[in-house]
Amino acid sequence: MDEQLSAARKDMEQYASYAEQIAEKNLVKILEAFRTENVSTQHFCSTTGYGYNDMGRDKLEQLYARIFGTEAALVRQQIVSGSHAISLALFGNLLPGDELLLLGMPYDTLQTVIGIGREVPCSLSEYGVSYRVHELDFANPDLAAIKAALHPQTKLVSIQRSRGYSSRMSLSVVKIAAIIDAIKSVRPDIIVFVDNCYGEMVEELEPSQCGADLMAGSLIKNPGAGIAPGGGYIVGKEEYVERAACRLTVPGAGRELGSSLIDNRLFYQALLLMPQVVLESVLGAVFTASLAARLGFAVSPAADEIRADIIQTIAMENSARLQAFVQGIQKYSPIDSFVTPEPWPMPGYDNDIIMASGSFISGSSIELSADAPLREPYLVFMQGGLSRYHVIYAVSRTFADMQEQGLL
Ligand SMILES: *Cc1c(COP(=O)(O)O)cnc(C)c1O
């Protein structure tokens, strides 16, 4: 395997020269925002109770708005996950009778939020919001077909940047911008929402800087940089963000409520580290793509493909290989390396899921992690890595173990 390993390192180095430029530009953008906002250690303190006039929380939100180029932001410890952030954005901005148009089937946990496929208590569908899934060719979105898919009752169009647990491609910001322009050219009143999970800082611009009205993500993914202990964010137009905040807290109070129970330093520091950590993850993924392809696996994206998110998929072809790979990632993680992950029926997902997450923050997927629903073609979704060298270590040893077990 030595030959393949050194070739994979070379492929990674080749991509690094491109990805490092993006990381540097994004870091400069973030540093400028810190300077403009006059961030100070006084913003790190924690608060209790209602959280009225929580300076650290408000400043953090101003900082997010500046970095993502939006009017407003909601960045909260009380948002429990990415799906929660997205759910708040949708529930806050869709009313009974409105239609939600989804470009492609959304991420598994959002299907229950929307009520796709089955009836779930408290879903948008139960509440009287209808939905339609418009299938998209993610490689080459048909803009005319998207325009034609807009109905008079369509209130919000949802675009998912990353692939999630599917074999579709991620959408580059350029493609997202073209879709937004097409929608706005015929219906400027429609709210364009982007699920930005796993996409933050992979490219130079964010979808919110290219016309998206509302966007959401998780703080145990990219913007948490492996150190934020939890939370989620929503950025976008003032009115839409405030409506989402009214779903999180109460109508009337919105963003004014919600104390910083945990001090805010980690959330600020995570922002500064995000471009670097995303770079490490991306390069780890490029290494993995190259090595896996050289060992005969179908991978997406390919090692030399320009990336729009941090996810790497490898087609493991059967359940035994898939489980061995995920178990290997766990074995070579810093935390719980002695644990053997098994498939289980995780709430919100239709298939059994096997997950490796030997992370400091529970469930964090900006730290090296691998997940897979047990379904054809046994794709494993690998993402994260605070250091590219951890990814190289874990992936190369996992494949070596698999070779020893006769699984390659
Ligand atoms: C991770 C992810 C989410 C949110 O998942 P949570 O586990 O709830 O944070 C939503 N959409 C996509 C595309 C994702 O990758």
The ligand as an SDF file (V2000), in Angstrom:
LIG
                    3D

 15 15  0  0  0  0  0  0  0  0999 V2000
  -25.8780   17.6490    9.3380 C   0  0  0  0  0  0  0  0  0  0  0  0
  -26.8800   18.1600    8.4020 C   0  0  0  0  0  0  0  0  0  0  0  0
  -28.0780   18.7180    8.8590 C   0  0  0  0  0  0  0  0  0  0  0  0
  -28.4350   18.8540   10.3000 C   0  0  0  0  0  0  0  0  0  0  0  0
  -28.1550   17.7210   11.0280 O   0  0  0  0  0  0  0  0  0  0  0  0
  -28.0920   17.7480   12.6280 P   0  0  0  0  0  0  0  0  0  0  0  0
  -27.5760   16.3940   12.9200 O   0  0  0  0  0  0  0  0  0  0  0  0
  -29.4780   17.9590   13.0920 O   0  0  0  0  0  0  0  0  0  0  0  0
  -27.1950   18.8380   13.0460 O   0  0  0  0  0  0  0  0  0  0  0  0
  -28.9490   19.2190    7.9220 C   0  0  0  0  0  0  0  0  0  0  0  0
  -28.6730   19.1730    6.6120 N   0  0  0  0  0  0  0  0  0  0  0  0
  -27.5360   18.6490    6.1440 C   0  0  0  0  0  0  0  0  0  0  0  0
  -27.2700   18.6350    4.6670 C   0  0  0  0  0  0  0  0  0  0  0  0
  -26.5930   18.1300    7.0180 C   0  0  0  0  0  0  0  0  0  0  0  0
  -25.4480   17.6330    6.5450 O   0  0  0  0  0  0  0  0  0  0  0  0
  1  2  1  0
  2  3  1  0
  2 14  2  0
  3  4  1  0
  3 10  2  0
  4  5  1  0
  5  6  1  0
  6  7  2  0
  6  8  1  0
  6  9  1  0
 10 11  1  0
 11 12  2  0
 12 13  1  0
 12 14  1  0
 14 15  1  0
M  END
$$$$
